Amino acid sequence: AEYMGEIPQQKEFFNAIQDGNEKTVMSLIKKNSVVASDVCRDFLGRTGLELAAVNDDDKLIEILINQGEYSGAAMELALLIAIEKGFDNLVVKMLNNEKLTNEILKVDKDRETMLHANDMSPILLAAKMNNSGLVELFMDNGYSIKEPHNANCTCYICINRRANDGVGFNQSRLEAYNGLTSPSYMVLASWDPVKRAFKLSREFAKLATLDPDYKREYLDLQLKCDEFAYNMLDSCSSETEVNVILTGEYSDDQRKNKSLDRIIEAINGNRRVFVSHPFTQNRINTIYYGDLSFLRMSAWWIHALIFLGILTFQPLIVLIYWMVPKTKVGKLIATPFVKFMSHAASFVWFLVILLAHFIYDETVKTSDTIGPNEDIKIRRTSPTFLEIIVIVFILGLIWEEIKQIKKQNISRYVSDLWNWLDVIIITLFSLSYILKGVNWSRMSSIQDVILKEPTLWWKKAANDPAVAKTFSEISKDRKFWEPNDLQIISDSLHAVANTLSFLRIAFLLTHSSILGPMNIALGRMIKQIFAFGTLLLLIYFAFFYGIISLYIYYNEYNGTQSFKRVSDILENLYWALFAMSDAGSYRLTEEYSNATVEGVGFILYGIFHIAGIIVLINMLIALMSNSFQRTVDEADTEWKFARAESVLEFITYKSSIPAPYSLIPTPKSIWYYTLGKHSIFRSTTVRPYCEDGCREQSIADYQSPHSQSVGVGRRDTSIEMVNVGEKTKKSKDSVKNWGKYTEIVNVVSTRYLKKMGGYSELSSETAETDARPRSREGSRTGRDKRPRSRDGGSQRTRLSSIAENAHPMRKQLITYDAVVRKE
């Protein structure tokens, strides 16, 4: 049969739909209503409603919907066909049909409880096609894209779907996320699209780790969000628009708004493209140089002269800031650029003192001597002047790190490798001087006893080995010291700390456009070396275990030439990686010669050379070359991102006074601390346009935990009200700024959608559809409708008149106070 089923008039019915014959279709429906139902299908399995949607016949669709007996699923499928074909006007007219809308909303409600098999909703398909006109139309009619449950959700629905159809469950999640990341949907469903993109990007980064099977898909979605944020910023055409996008708020004087929260969030989220955008870099540099903006384009030698000046007169500069921090000179000293120079100069002084301490420690003389000829010098029992300065510097560095941890998020602090290096340096220096202090105390107690009667003790040392050992311990001549002597261990730790301290100066290279990318490439290669070390250690100890188990008998009788001890095997295998070991190390001595043992040893030693030198070392070289090449290919982006990280430390976290001067509390810090103790009694207000229930200071999460809708315009507006008392005027100013903010965001969003081709404006007939109030329950009441506008469109309320609209959120905004922001 040409058509499915044995329904009378079936062929004639589909031919009439294909020809657009309305009278025949109506006549056939009256004769046999079954033809206009889900059971009547053509040879392709399509219902009459679907065929009419394919032909873009709005009149036939209206007849079939009103007079037919189609289910909500069939109506939704016809609507999906119209969306996919791009028949926007047909979609508008279909949504204008109340019967179709009610049926589809029932299907959508069933989808929420997973009773409906099709996860593709109309708004999701429109969002995936990036059709902003249809997305806005669906949102105005009560539709929204539901966020999938958490990846580890243990609700009945998720458990049931994972068990019955794991592939379909994961695909439905990806489809939903594809719709949520649609530029059109993010622009229309969120008060702050860039912030929304950042939130989704963080979520996809976590999902890529939790679900490695779909890691590539989630990383692609994360990249999509990052590109959206970049393109939104790139669509700005004025400084005001850039500041609004980068700060998420509007103020009458945008130049005074120095908020960097969004840029810091981008850096924490590793959004390199967004941070390296010229607009972002310009904002960072504007705040970084402050009133010294004329230095932005200056030559390198001018910066070098400024650095030498600060290096020379640093104590005077610190004293000026300590006394008059609020004057013009004090504010210049507090400029992030000067702070960077000051901290760099302080660290250079620290290195100079370390070098001077090394030189002085080699030439220092002691006044106390013992022995028959008074020629044996004894150890020092107290620190030198330079050692005291080094200890003060270390205490200052410890205090700086404590303050940085307090100001900075702990997760952000531990994610920075420079901070790890600082902690290692401080720890090594601290342990070194703690051991020195213990040793000084011990030597002092011994010397106090001996120096009272040195001749007597010297005579005792000639006959008593224990006394002789004590004399050797207090002697300054190191040839008498034991390997585990506290001074030896302390000096070893000090030597490692000195090496790392001089390497720490590499943070200055990040600010150079020439040396910065090289420094970044070096850091990446060091990371790969550590990662590669795991595989290397596995192979190293595998062959070590095999060789030691083969030669363990002969080690006891010195029967081997090179593998005499365990330490000899470890050392031999290590130098074998660099082709610096003896080729005959596997041989036994003539007395214990054994062909089988030597043959197996030769094979093991040879395979280790092949695996270690030919394979692993060359693999490491290839990995480092690839890492370096990737850094070179993205040199500009990588350098700008690394420099932004370094600069923001001095803008937000570093103090104006570097170590060790920071140990002395300034009058300003004492005053702020005094105020800070009383700040806990101050009331905290809510930012009225804070999206997704985000926290600001101690603000509670006001978004309903049961709300799954995306965007402020679609969330539950039953928010706890804040009584602001007499601050009505300030609240009105906040509403005014909020109106300007939304207007600017709307302009930038429209420009972005036009640029990327996702902007579409429906015909004037759409206004008639919007005029019909609908929601998921068939009424617009109870739904928070966000007013939107499009350039040239008269069917939407413009955002510039946001304060005058009788909108539920607008009424609540009047009662809110401006948010209290952190400095």
C-alpha atoms as one frame of an Amber mdcrd trajectory, in Angstrom:
protein
   0.000   0.000   0.000   1.153   3.511  -0.777  -0.125   4.882   2.534   0.084
   3.475   6.019  -3.059   1.915   7.434  -6.433   1.204   5.770  -8.246   4.489
   6.443 -10.875   5.541   3.852 -10.158   8.772   1.913  -6.526   8.629   3.143
  -4.871   9.135  -0.247  -7.361  11.820  -1.272  -6.754  13.630   2.054  -2.969
  13.842   1.640  -3.267  14.842  -2.030  -5.578  17.690  -0.994  -3.054  18.854
   1.633  -0.266  18.662  -0.929  -2.296  20.770  -3.358  -3.430  23.198  -0.637
  -7.134  22.465  -1.279  -8.785  23.737   1.889 -12.373  22.889   0.933 -11.545
  19.264   0.135  -9.608  18.885   3.392 -12.528  20.272   5.418 -14.972  18.027
   3.576 -12.887  14.902   4.188 -12.494  15.718   7.883 -16.260  16.019   8.237
 -16.755  12.660   6.493 -14.075  10.867   8.477 -12.369  12.719  11.325  -9.764
   9.948  11.676  -7.840  11.315   8.684  -6.951  14.365  10.772  -5.371  12.400
  13.621  -2.081  10.793  14.595  -2.994   7.386  13.132  -3.362   8.661   9.556
   0.064   8.899   7.950   1.516   8.941   4.445   4.131   6.566   3.070   6.887
   8.619   4.797   5.159   8.314   8.153   4.045  11.973   8.235   0.718  13.203
   9.549  -1.339  15.703   7.600  -0.300  18.424  10.061   3.374  17.722   9.421
   2.848  17.797   5.644   1.079  21.138   5.890   3.997  22.495   7.971   6.477
  21.304   5.333   4.465  23.182   2.688   4.279  26.345   4.843   0.469  26.371
   4.565  -0.752  28.345   7.563  -4.416  28.194   6.633  -4.467  24.415   6.348
  -2.595  24.138   9.628  -5.225  26.227  11.360  -7.991  24.029   9.908  -6.222
  20.815  10.916  -5.553  22.030  14.434  -9.065  23.337  15.088 -11.004  20.527
  13.428  -8.566  17.643  13.731  -7.832  15.285  16.580  -4.049  15.601  16.745
  -2.159  15.036  19.964   0.113  17.590  21.542   3.171  15.619  20.391   2.013
  15.776  16.752   1.358  19.513  17.018   4.780  20.071  18.578   6.421  18.060
  15.804   4.715  20.227  13.188   5.936  23.324  15.047   9.469  21.906  15.120
   9.307  21.357  11.359   8.274  24.966  10.828  11.147  26.169  13.033  13.684
  23.968  11.280  12.513  25.080   7.842  12.820  28.719   8.886   9.116  29.551
   8.445   9.064  32.242  11.126   5.708  33.712  10.176   4.162  30.245  10.210
   5.541  29.684  13.719   4.002  32.992  14.814   0.583  32.045  13.473   0.780
  28.566  14.985   1.566  30.009  18.401  -1.374  32.361  17.932  -3.619  29.298
  18.008  -4.674  28.797  21.598  -5.449  25.096  21.209  -1.976  24.330  19.819
  -0.282  26.389  22.523  -2.145  24.690  25.357  -1.437  21.228  23.973   2.249
  21.944  23.477   2.565  23.385  26.967   1.094  20.129  28.308   3.703  18.203
  26.340   6.395  20.487  27.708   5.128  19.833  31.220   5.217  16.085  30.595
   8.783  16.507  29.360   9.742  17.934  32.746   8.682  14.655  34.362  10.286
  12.658  31.536   6.956  11.217  30.399   7.548  12.562  26.912  10.258  10.837
  24.882  11.198  13.781  22.666  13.665  16.071  24.452  13.749  18.638  21.651
  11.444  21.473  22.632  10.511  24.322  20.241  12.537  26.956  22.095  15.513
  24.600  22.274  15.465  24.099  18.497  15.095  27.848  17.908  18.018  28.493
  20.247  20.187  25.888  18.520  19.415  27.571  15.190  20.279  30.891  16.870
  17.020  32.472  15.733  16.740  35.392  18.135  13.275  36.410  16.908  11.754
  32.993  17.601  13.632  32.607  20.885  12.212  35.905  22.088   8.751  34.941
  20.863   8.803  31.620  22.736  10.097  33.255  25.914   7.284  35.793  25.781
   4.850  32.877  25.545   6.152  31.163  28.665   8.816  28.826  27.308  12.312
  28.394  28.710  15.137  25.913  28.430  15.491  23.808  31.528  18.959  23.341
  32.929  19.904  19.660  33.255  20.265  18.261  36.729  23.686  17.945  38.308
  25.989  15.342  36.794  25.806  13.259  39.991  22.090  13.785  40.561  20.458
  10.878  42.395  16.811  11.760  41.835  14.443   9.073  40.581  14.178  10.560
  37.084  17.931  10.705  36.497  18.586   7.241  37.914  15.764   5.755  35.834
  16.900   7.380  32.589  20.551   6.423  33.133  19.537   2.808  33.693  17.112
   2.565  30.755  18.802   4.744  28.148  22.214   6.058  29.183  23.107   7.266
  25.694  19.805   9.101  25.254  20.153  10.622  28.712  23.592  12.044  27.939
  22.506  13.248  24.513  19.519  15.077  26.009  21.855  16.847  28.431  24.124
  17.912  25.580  21.135  19.145  23.564  19.958  21.243  26.504  23.424  22.704
  26.998  23.661  23.476  23.291  20.486  25.499  23.610  21.620  27.220  26.790
  24.859  28.305  25.108  23.105  29.714  22.076  24.087  33.395  21.726  20.471
  34.366  21.102  19.250  32.607  24.223  22.025  33.901  26.465  21.364  37.445
  25.271  17.606  37.241  25.780  17.394  35.091  28.910  19.893  36.883  31.084
  20.271  40.375  32.486  24.034  39.920  32.239  24.922  37.673  29.264  28.683
  37.774  29.875  28.295  36.694  33.474  25.958  33.940  32.342  28.565  32.770
  29.826  31.212  32.670  32.557  28.946  30.611  34.810  28.238  28.058  32.094
  31.923  27.939  31.169  32.833  27.013  34.743  30.167  24.328  34.770  31.405
  22.790  31.510  34.976  22.733  32.820  33.785  20.682  35.811  31.658  18.378
  33.631  34.625  17.730  31.314  36.503  16.417  34.345  33.594  14.435  35.816
  32.504  12.853  32.515  35.591  11.983  30.419  33.425  10.134  27.855  32.005
  13.479  26.713  35.039  15.592  27.558  35.495  16.885  24.015  31.838  17.920
  23.735  31.912  19.806  27.050  35.178  21.516  26.154  33.614  22.616  22.863
  30.687  24.086  24.801  33.123  25.836  27.130  34.936  27.302  24.134  31.586
  28.432  22.743  30.840  30.345  25.951  34.286  31.937  25.972  33.902  32.995
  22.348  30.504  34.496  23.152  31.978  36.589  25.968  34.820  37.708  23.690
  32.463  38.639  20.867  30.166  40.549  23.215  33.141  42.611  24.342  34.289
  42.998  20.756  30.859  44.415  19.813  31.330  47.454  22.058  31.858  50.746
  20.270  32.442  53.178  23.156  34.255  53.325  26.464  30.959  53.379  28.340
  29.840  50.145  26.696  33.197  48.506  27.405  33.038  49.502  31.074  29.479
  48.186  31.409  30.412  44.818  29.884  33.604  44.526  31.957  32.030  45.567
  35.268  28.421  44.393  34.994  27.071  47.740  36.209  26.596  51.359  35.188
  27.519  54.523  37.038  27.258  58.165  36.095  31.042  58.488  36.123  32.415
  55.308  34.607  36.004  56.532  34.971  35.700  56.248  38.746  34.404  52.692
  38.488  37.563  50.620  38.925  35.873  47.289  39.511  37.917  44.359  38.208
  35.721  41.543  39.544  34.783  40.305  36.087  38.359  40.388  34.809  39.537
  38.542  37.920  36.790  35.969  37.348  37.963  35.585  33.742  41.547  35.034
  34.908  40.447  32.508  37.524  38.478  30.703  34.814  41.515  30.692  32.486
  39.640  32.638  29.770  42.758  33.757  27.953  41.082  35.133  24.850  38.742
  37.356  26.852  41.555  38.662  29.062  43.856  39.294  26.093  41.228  41.378
  24.277  42.501  44.945  23.664  39.545  46.411  25.587  40.338  44.281  28.643
  44.038  45.068  28.428  43.282  48.764  28.084  41.156  48.743  31.236  43.818
  46.844  33.195  46.582  49.224  32.051  44.451  52.273  32.803  44.084  51.191
  36.421  47.662  49.870  36.602  49.281  53.178  35.621  46.643  55.420  37.221
  47.788  59.049  37.180  51.055  57.951  35.542  49.338  57.141  32.250  52.049
  59.000  30.298  54.378  56.073  31.104  52.276  53.570  29.122  53.973  54.424
  25.833  57.380  55.331  27.265  60.623  53.560  26.336  62.095  50.780  28.424
  65.029  52.870  29.609  62.621  55.339  31.240  61.128  52.490  33.260  64.669
  51.380  34.118  65.548  54.854  35.416  62.374  54.909  37.538  63.288  51.499
  38.937  66.814  52.665  39.826  65.372  55.751  41.521  62.994  53.666  43.621
  65.807  51.187  44.373  68.025  54.014  45.635  65.479  56.022  47.614  63.149
  53.244  48.746  63.408  53.955  52.502  62.528  57.609  51.865  59.593  56.632
  49.617  58.254  54.241  52.268  58.603  56.944  54.937  56.643  59.453  52.816
  53.810  56.985  52.268  53.872  55.996  55.940  53.378  59.616  57.001  51.101
  61.091  54.284  49.298  58.292  52.391  46.310  60.455  51.424  48.280  63.252
  49.768  48.912  63.449  46.037  52.419  62.032  46.482  51.095  59.255  48.691
  48.494  58.308  46.089  51.186  58.190  43.408  53.209  55.816  45.590  50.089
  53.658  45.967  49.700  53.434  42.171  49.953  49.750  41.115  52.819  50.587
  38.737  54.855  52.117  41.573  53.869  49.235  43.851  55.284  46.788  41.316
  58.524  48.756  41.045  58.748  49.030  44.823  58.248  45.307  45.429  60.750
  44.472  42.701  63.297  46.867  44.219  62.736  45.364  47.673  63.364  41.867
  46.334  66.548  43.037  44.593  67.747  44.444  47.917  66.981  41.056  49.474
  69.173  39.310  46.897  71.976  41.824  47.439  71.851  41.211  51.201  71.963
  37.446  50.629  75.070  37.865  48.488  76.677  40.196  51.036  75.829  37.736
  53.808  77.602  34.944  51.931  80.726  37.043  51.394  80.772  38.354  54.973
  80.198  34.917  56.486  83.344  33.627  54.768  85.534  36.441  56.160  84.036
  36.877  59.653  86.515  36.393  62.480  85.879  35.170  65.994  87.601  36.512
  69.062  87.513  33.236  71.008  90.131  30.549  70.429  91.172  27.419  72.299
  93.937  24.848  72.136  97.472  24.647  73.455  98.640  27.276  70.991  95.340
  29.235  71.021  95.013  28.487  67.290  91.657  26.668  67.147  88.767  29.023
  66.348  85.380  28.200  67.785  81.954  28.622  66.234  79.774  31.690  66.480
  76.915  31.483  68.951  74.853  34.443  67.722  73.685  35.821  64.357  75.595
  38.482  62.484  74.096  41.833  61.570  73.372  40.709  57.990  71.743  37.528
  59.238  69.423  39.619  61.402  68.467  41.678  58.328  67.788  38.482  56.344
  65.598  37.172  59.175  63.643  40.442  59.212  63.193  40.180  55.439  61.892
  36.619  55.802  59.413  37.710  58.464  58.260  40.484  56.126  57.791  37.983
  53.272  55.780  35.718  55.584  53.538  38.625  56.549  53.065  39.543  52.877
  51.945  36.011  52.041  49.539  35.947  54.978  47.953  39.206  53.832  47.745
  37.942  50.261  45.977  34.748  51.357  43.562  36.854  53.402  42.762  39.141
  50.460  42.820  36.427  47.817  40.711  33.316  47.512  42.671  30.327  48.833
  41.908  28.252  45.736  43.198  31.079  43.568  46.304  31.413  45.732  47.296
  27.744  45.484  46.629  27.719  41.722  49.459  30.202  41.118  52.846  28.459
  40.802  54.662  31.651  41.783  52.935  31.458  45.159  54.133  27.886  45.567
  57.664  29.038  44.835  57.313  31.813  47.432  56.098  29.321  50.027  59.000
  26.950  49.288  61.557  29.777  49.537  60.110  31.064  52.815  59.909  27.534
  54.241  63.531  26.726  53.368  64.821  29.987  54.827  62.715  29.540  57.950
  63.908  25.984  58.536  67.484  27.066  57.896  67.440  29.796  60.516  65.477
  27.691  62.994  68.217  25.041  62.798  70.855  27.741  63.096  69.133  29.099
  66.194  69.026  25.648  67.788  72.692  25.113  66.945  73.677  28.558  68.280
  71.928  27.806  71.548  73.617  24.414  71.830  77.081  25.737  71.006  76.630
  28.601  73.450  75.853  26.256  76.338  78.895  24.067  75.558  81.262  26.982
  75.123  80.137  28.580  78.384  81.367  25.492  80.217  84.603  24.969  78.280
  85.791  28.575  78.159  85.746  28.815  81.956  88.685  26.385  82.120  89.893
  25.768  78.558  93.283  24.295  79.593  91.653  21.681  81.809  89.216  20.631
  79.142  92.012  20.437  76.570  93.921  18.020  78.766  90.791  15.927  79.207
  90.328  15.827  75.451  93.729  14.185  75.053  92.581  11.146  77.051  88.790
  11.107  76.686  87.348  10.533  73.135  83.963  11.957  74.198  85.531  15.238
  75.258  87.606  15.291  72.079  84.414  14.923  70.044  82.874  17.857  71.911
  85.920  19.967  71.060  85.559  19.013  67.389  81.913  20.041  67.442  82.570
  23.560  68.661  85.510  24.046  66.315  84.935  26.294  63.324  86.919  23.956
  61.093  84.294  21.986  59.156  86.499  18.974  58.619  85.660  17.892  62.174
  81.867  18.141  61.734  79.518  15.196  61.356  77.344  14.885  58.200  74.188
  15.336  60.295  75.481  18.472  62.007  72.718  21.085  62.334  74.923  23.765
  60.770  75.573  21.566  57.722  71.858  20.888  57.241  71.041  24.564  57.756
  73.610  25.681  55.191  72.289  23.113  52.699  68.739  24.426  53.048  70.050
  27.983  52.804  71.889  27.136  49.569  68.731  25.740  47.941  66.733  28.757
  49.118  69.367  31.102  47.658  69.100  29.367  44.282  65.309  29.589  44.214
  65.423  33.215  45.373  67.505  34.254  42.401  65.205  32.280  40.092  62.212
  34.098  41.634  63.363  37.323  39.970  62.040  35.798  36.736  58.614  37.234
  37.592  59.943  40.546  36.246  60.310  38.966  32.796  56.541  38.552  32.529
  56.185  42.281  31.922  58.463  42.160  28.871  56.821  41.473  25.506  60.056
  39.850  24.285  61.167  37.804  27.294  57.651  37.192  28.612  56.625  34.507
  26.050  59.969  32.736  26.579  59.396  32.733  30.317  55.907  31.289  29.785
  57.272  28.585  27.478  59.917  27.704  30.078  57.250  27.387  32.763  55.156
  25.098  30.580  58.146  22.897  29.805  58.986  22.589  33.501  55.397  21.451
  34.144  55.761  18.820  31.437  59.042  17.632  32.918  57.328  17.010  36.247
  54.445  15.209  34.527  56.890  13.204  32.429  58.842  12.317  35.573  56.062
   9.959  36.663  56.548   7.749  33.618  60.313   8.028  33.909  60.301   6.953
  37.557  58.118   3.965  36.702  60.626   2.669  34.153  63.610   3.670  36.288
  62.509   1.729  39.370  61.277  -1.224  37.292  64.793  -1.801  35.931  66.348
  -0.924  39.285  64.306  -3.668  40.944  65.240  -6.158  38.232  68.967  -5.415
  38.375  69.221  -5.384  42.172  67.364  -8.715  42.416  69.835 -10.180  39.882
  73.019  -8.893  41.549  71.961  -8.950  45.223  74.029 -12.090  46.017  77.174
 -10.720  44.397  76.812  -7.359  46.180  77.396  -9.107  49.481  80.808 -10.394
  48.326  81.803  -7.433  46.085  81.423  -9.684  43.085  80.382  -6.927  40.693
  82.412  -4.183  39.074  79.875  -1.329  39.319  76.777  -2.674  41.121  78.427
  -3.082  44.507  75.816  -1.271  46.587  72.224  -0.166  46.179  73.372   3.433
  45.902  75.793   2.417  43.117  72.913   0.921  41.109  70.758   4.020  41.578
  73.614   6.303  40.570  74.618   4.149  37.592  71.087   3.993  36.182  70.652
   7.754  36.649  73.779   8.643  34.695  72.881   6.004  32.116  69.964   8.235
  31.080  72.541  10.787  29.917  74.897   8.178  28.402  77.493   8.875  31.117
  77.776   5.410  32.685  80.230   2.565  32.126  79.104   0.274  29.310  80.468
  -2.768  31.183  78.664  -2.113  34.444  76.747  -5.351  34.182  79.896  -7.537
  34.284  80.971  -9.577  37.314  84.506  -9.904  38.625  86.640 -12.785  37.343
  86.208 -14.678  40.611  82.390 -14.693  40.364  82.047 -14.688  36.563  78.736
 -16.222  35.393  77.609 -16.136  31.761  73.890 -16.428  32.550  73.857 -13.586
  35.071  75.970 -11.372  32.834  73.758 -12.191  29.829  70.534 -11.281  31.626
  72.228  -8.169  33.094  73.375  -7.163  29.609  69.821  -7.493  28.271  68.256
  -5.532  31.156  70.910  -2.813  31.003  70.601  -2.587  27.215  66.805  -2.375
  27.236  67.028   0.348  29.903  69.328   2.356  27.629  66.916   1.953  24.723
  63.821   2.797  26.772  65.459   5.585  28.737  67.683   7.342  26.233  66.222
   6.621  22.806  62.528   6.575  23.694  61.865   8.583  26.871  64.406  11.379
  26.484  63.454  11.963  22.861  59.785  11.858  23.804  60.440  14.538  26.406
  62.248  16.657  23.832  59.305  16.289  21.440  56.824  17.265  24.169  58.836
  20.345  25.113  59.190  21.341  21.453  55.446  21.018  20.978  54.798  23.075
  24.103  57.202  25.771  22.976  55.654  25.868  19.512  52.147  26.253  20.946
  53.354  29.122  23.087  54.995  30.783  20.080  51.848  30.365  17.979  49.790
  32.103  20.667  52.563  34.317  22.010  50.512  37.513  22.106  47.545  35.919
  23.885  49.686  33.990  26.356  51.858  36.989  27.205  48.912  39.338  27.717
  47.173  36.804  29.950  50.296  36.171  32.059  50.994  39.883  32.324  47.384
  40.555  33.365  47.752  37.949  36.137  50.910  39.623  37.398  49.519  43.154
  37.137  46.271  42.288  38.935  48.254  41.029  41.913  49.615  44.520  42.427
  46.252  46.148  41.743  44.258  44.018  44.164  46.419  41.981  46.552  49.855
  43.510  47.063  50.280  46.236  49.675  51.752  49.641  48.910  54.666  49.053
  51.286  56.864  46.028  50.447  58.666  43.696  52.814  60.297  44.149  55.266
  58.845  47.643  55.777  55.337  46.147  55.834  56.061  44.718  59.293  55.662
  48.224  60.697  51.928  49.093  60.814  51.070  52.406  59.196  48.647  54.884
  60.784  46.318  54.272  57.831  46.233  50.498  58.426  45.583  51.033  62.137
  42.709  53.372  61.281  41.214  50.932  58.744  41.532  48.085  61.201  39.698
  50.116  63.821  36.888  50.799  61.320  36.867  47.191  60.225  35.999  45.982
  63.725  32.784  48.021  63.595  31.880  47.100  60.016  30.377  43.792  61.087
  27.451  45.669  62.597  26.586  47.366  59.333  23.599  46.074  57.387  24.226
  44.461  54.033  22.025  45.311  51.082  21.173  43.281  48.036  22.108  44.091
  44.512  18.729  44.027  42.760  20.085  42.781  39.473  22.399  40.148  40.912
  21.936  37.155  38.630  21.727  33.461  39.406  21.583  34.035  43.170  25.239
  35.060  43.279  26.732  36.127  46.595  28.200  39.519  47.249  29.931  39.812
  50.628  27.547  38.160  53.135  24.456  38.326  50.918  22.223  35.266  51.079
  21.135  33.323  48.041  17.776  34.833  47.168  16.950  32.723  44.147  14.480
  29.965  44.763  16.290  26.592  44.885  13.393  25.012  43.005  13.630  27.446
  40.093  15.202  25.796  37.058  14.585  28.634  34.640  17.549  30.428  33.211
  18.008  34.163  33.546  16.683  36.761  35.927  13.733  37.503  33.705  12.472
  33.935  34.126  13.228  33.229  37.743  11.040  33.276  40.797  10.614  36.854
  41.951   9.457  36.040  45.445  12.579  37.581  46.932  13.022  38.631  50.504
  12.587  42.399  50.670  15.155  44.610  52.313  13.967  47.501  54.423  16.213
  50.402  53.486  14.462  53.040  55.545  15.349  56.547  54.518  17.545  55.575
  51.565  14.788  56.070  48.994  16.696  58.638  46.946  19.712  56.392  46.632
  17.438  53.518  45.596  15.929  55.646  42.837  19.409  56.494  41.606  20.174
  52.773  41.601  17.077  52.067  39.495  18.072  54.847  37.107  21.563  53.372
  36.690  20.023  49.920  36.282  17.878  51.242  33.435  20.928  52.701  31.694
  22.797  49.472  32.257  20.119  47.280  30.655  19.789  49.722  27.767  23.521
  49.553  27.023  23.571  45.752  27.324  20.619  45.575  24.936  22.378  47.782
  22.356  25.599  45.745  22.529  23.671  42.454  22.345  21.711  43.593  19.292
  24.893  44.731  17.562  26.535  41.404  18.338  23.621  39.341  17.003  23.513
  41.428  13.823  27.245  40.971  13.342  27.069  37.203  13.664  23.858  36.856
  11.615  21.725  35.525  14.482  19.554  38.618  14.744  16.077  38.303  13.298
  13.115  40.603  13.704   9.673  39.165  13.151   7.061  40.916  11.057   4.471
  43.251  12.536   2.111  40.313  12.844   4.256  39.119  15.707   3.001  41.966
  17.833  -0.442  40.443  17.728   0.984  37.226  19.104   2.785  39.043  21.881
  -0.401  40.853  22.791  -1.969  37.541  23.737  -1.008  36.922  27.405   0.104
  33.354  28.000   2.205  31.379  30.393   2.661  27.733  31.255  -0.717  27.806
  32.978  -2.268  29.879  30.196  -1.887  33.215  32.012   0.886  35.747  32.099
   0.235  36.582  35.737   2.853  35.166  38.056   5.518  35.170  35.335   8.314
  37.670  35.426   8.393  39.071  31.921  11.547  40.894  30.932  10.873  43.918
  28.691  13.057  43.864  25.606  13.462  46.049  22.560  15.007  45.823  19.150
  16.172  48.741  17.029  13.308  49.711  14.740  10.807  47.394  16.415   7.648
  48.848  17.892   6.223  45.627  19.286   8.509  45.528  22.356   8.790  47.876
  25.304  12.112  49.654  25.156  14.619  49.178  27.962  15.150  52.905  28.281
  11.692  53.173  29.843  12.382  50.394  32.305  11.766  52.513  35.392   8.294
  53.550  34.243   7.006  50.066  33.433   4.461  48.566  35.811   6.545  45.423
  36.013   6.840  43.320  39.176  10.619  43.581  39.197  10.453  47.326  38.564
   8.261  47.769  41.652  10.681  45.746  43.745  13.717  47.637  42.453  12.434
  50.869  44.012  12.711  49.296  47.454  16.278  48.109  47.015  19.390  49.924
  48.010  22.620  50.036  46.045  24.878  47.094  46.782  27.759  47.489  49.218
  30.863  46.507  47.241  34.185  45.387  48.548  37.065  47.774  48.037
